[in-house]
Amino acid sequence: MIKDRGVVILVDEVSERWLELMKAANLNVLGVHEIVTEKPNSVDKVLSRLENPEYRALLDKFEQNGIRVEFELHALEWLLPRELFDTRPELFRIDKNGNRVRELNCCASNPDALAIISDRAHLLATKLQCSSHNYYLWMDDAYESSCCCEKCKKYNCSDQNMIIMGAVLEGLKRYDPEAKLAYLAYADSLDVPTVAPHKDMFLEFAPITRNHKTPITNPDEPNNKKYVDLLEGLLKIFDPSEAHILE
């Protein structure tokens, strides 16, 4: 039985009209999202909206009507501020050409990078003040965004995602001991990780490039079959009853 049925909309789209639509459709989860932007970054934009008492009051209306409000954000650019590259370049990834770059995610093998991410995840939780125990603080929205340094080479993109999410969850737990964190199977993370998930991580499966004109279970559609195979593998390491589908 499906426990949660929801919709993800952009932070500026939240409105009384969406409240009425969700009530009419019997949806019980609102995911607040923002498209990644340069300045301000997407997380800062969401936080600026939350500073507005009227906006907070609107979100409270959803909660009062039985609709749980959660925040689904590509957060790495906020969790590891890019300006640190100027003084701490070792925190950031080496790209496939061997260059240390400030863009996209980080070095998943650098303990200082993971410690900063953990501390910033705690700070972000205090700012979001989410009533739900479900958190969605994803990797950057990009492909070819993993680290290729000597230490990270042994990890595939999904492993690096899992390692970084472990640091995020550790920080969240300091704010909310009941926190659960989404592992987003998306973009670069389209392999089954060899790094085991924490017991309080749940799967968020996002087959965004599948062929939507045919069922995902159609064996004659190679791209869909790829996603089905991935999902079957992921459900061997994540609790199926806690899994989310994001489409």
ZIKARA-V422911 format. One record per run of one state. SS is the DSSP state (H for helix, E for strand, L for the rest). FROM is the first residue (numbers start at 1). TO is the last residue. If there is no record, write none. Layout:
# ZIKARA-V422911
ss | from | to
SS | FROM | TO
SS | FROM | TO
This chain:
# ZIKARA-V422911
ss | from | to
L | 1 | 5
E | 6 | 10
H | 11 | 13
L | 14 | 15
H | 16 | 24
L | 25 | 28
E | 29 | 33
L | 34 | 41
H | 42 | 50
L | 51 | 52
H | 53 | 64
L | 65 | 67
E | 68 | 74
L | 75 | 75
H | 76 | 79
L | 80 | 81
H | 82 | 86
L | 87 | 88
H | 89 | 91
L | 92 | 93
E | 94 | 94
L | 95 | 99
E | 100 | 100
L | 101 | 110
H | 111 | 128
L | 129 | 133
E | 134 | 138
L | 139 | 151
H | 152 | 154
L | 155 | 156
H | 157 | 175
L | 176 | 179
E | 180 | 185
L | 186 | 200
E | 201 | 205
L | 206 | 221
H | 222 | 234
L | 235 | 239
H | 240 | 242
L | 243 | 243
E | 244 | 245
L | 246 | 247
